């Protein structure tokens, strides 16, 4: 078997739920694979190679485009539950009976809904830069997010310097290093998301974030060992939401990094890979 | 050089500030040593060997009795600043120009005051189960702490099963394992603290916790890389105080463990040694 990396893993396809899912799979096979669930409008190629390769050194990682995103066919559902159902169908189509699930931002909502809907499918859960149903400031884009997503940038992917990093010199330097890694794969790159993706995802985000009575109760039903990670001052999904997840999940660990915004795991990729790798490897 | 452990390291003595300090020093020499600052009424022998030996595998560790505690002479100061001045004098008496500082509970307050008073002496800071000046519920013992410290126990050290662990079966099981490790050293054991210790420490705790305007401002001056750790539901120094420390310290990482009370590091000693060891080893 060849040893593929983030740079070399070929894009593969599998059919399920009427969707042709694009995915890549690489790393150390033999254990429970780690399924990555992507943020708002992102595709397979929006993951940081330092994070995926870092984690792939200890386990198999699976990156995929959910329905309607990047190289996958179908429509983006207008609910997080719909996205979770597609993710579950994708996992089963790969013939896997159990995975570890990592979700970042919107992907963290999908990861929670997937675990609620199909608890037997999920061994451990990693929730990065995300929040609970009815989380603080989650009923719509935060004021900061509206400014950041509404602005124009010299180059389109400079958007991520504002979304994922703080204004500190150290964070922006880490951001430029991230963009370099992010752009490094040039062969067999995933198509960017089309114009139908954002509106559908925003509708789903709005439903998830809408105020509901006893909104956090569902978290008590997620009993999988869970690791929650975020930066010091996430302006896209406020950091306090990571603390709320921690308070309400019965078996969760919380790790927050200094001087970080929404993408703290890209600011400290080695530290992140070590913390997540240790969490996934730990006997519980 | 013999390789000492928590069990075998001899108690040594050094004079400074008119105090004869009892201490033990062991582990991998050559780098920056890690100085342990103990909690309310505790002595050298109240540290968990799984934690001290776990950390000693990667660095030298120094356990000591501050003035008036256990085997050290002198009086317990009635202020945290006084305790910090004694700790600084002790470090200098050992001929050390810089240490990493770990403080647990009251020891975490001493660690903060030591870093404020002598920043050049402290490379990195580890704050465990502790809080800021004027922290939430820190102006006196919490109601839970009053009940726990006011009760009587079959054996005196069963107190720690209530102080450090939650009522869950898993936590109490971890607590019994901790007590076994805690009792394992029988030779050259440190004398328990005398009856003058608790009143002086309570007075110091009261001054630290008293409400003050802009109480958290001092945290901005502590620029050392800091790791903050606590359990999910610390009833002695409420967990939210760890979050407040994280919010206000300019360069802090926060790690919170599930199903933990005031002594979460004793509930998960291997995980704790890994997290702290990685933090101290990381290039910054």
Interface residues (C-beta under 8 A of the other chain):
Chain A: X225 X232 X243 X246 X247 X249 X250 X251 X252 X253 X254 X255 X256 X257 X258 X259 X271 X274 X275 X278 X282
Chain B: X225 X232 X243 X246 X247 X249 X250 X251 X252 X253 X254 X255 X256 X257 X258 X259 X271 X274 X275 X278 X282
